[in-house]
Amino acid sequence: MSANRTEWTSNKGLWGRLCGILLVFGFPLMVWGHDPGLSSALIRTGPCKLEVTLTFARRDAEQIIEPGTGSRFEPRLLGKATSDEFCVSGADSTAKAEGLRARLDDQNNATISWSLPWHQDSVIKVDSKLLRRLPPGHRQYLAVQLADGKMVAERLLSTQDHLVEIAIPAALACEPPANSAISFLPLGIQHILTGYDHLLFLFGLLLVTRRFRSALQIITCFTIAHSITLALATLGAVPAPARLVEPLIAASIVYVGVENLTRGGEPKGRWLLTFVFGLIHGCGFASVLRELGIGAGGRSIGLPLICFNGGVELGQLLIAAILLPLIWKAQTRPAFVRRIVPVSSTAIALLGSYWFVQRL
């Protein structure tokens, strides 16, 4: 009895460090599933007007409407709130919105559009005061295009950086879109570090991995698979409706947790399972770029896609580099394999089940 207690005490210290890592990466907030803070804004110039189009996930759009309107979604109220607080002006005066429209699309995203009279001023000023109504960390992808679809500038706005001035048309010579595309690298890192369902799936896979070769196969297959569907879904070559993809991501988490419990040890052929489920997770990653409007309306897609995917990979490797040494060290102690692995796998399956039901 004394020997068992000593063994359990020593394992508690190691497991405590593992739990600390999970806490650092936000596992107390896992019920959120995804970072909700993504939206897009497109401004297209014309001979006498500017056309403005904003796109929000419905959960974000509902936070913009004034409190007290009830749970019913009102596009009219959303349209007024956004046009009042997404301010676009020329060099001298602020124009008034015309032809205001708001609707929900088949992806359950809210789209608000309006036009503004414009006298072809040399500078467009944008102040996205809307960001103050949204959670900290929300990002808004701003793109400014000429009437022929040529990109003038791209920016990633936030609560701290919500005001921008864009020169027209001089920016064509001095504002290479590549500069703003690089901002998608930290966005990819942020998404994987706050994409708690993706992290839980990866943790479930690595929890029973005992060899470096197996871990390398899992990470490589997951990377290749989600890179394929991320590119195809963002380009629109593969349909990826959120109402189907999100429950499937949750189902993949349930499967991994149950497999850890039923097969015992390190399941064989897990690289193939990882590849199949990685294809589904890639469609989930693509929803981020679609919400930002990448690839729509003639907007550039190549470099933002590469940078975002690179950020996802860096974040994933960071997680694996921290967790794997701790897991492998813990696996040398019998109490970890007998007690901690089954308890953790059960928790993974239960949380995945909760998300599955919630997303249905």
Summary of the structure (lengths in Angstrom):
residues: 360
radius of gyration: 23.3
end to end distance: 47.4
largest distance: 84.5
contacts: 1199
relative contact order: 0.14
helix: 58%
strand: 18%
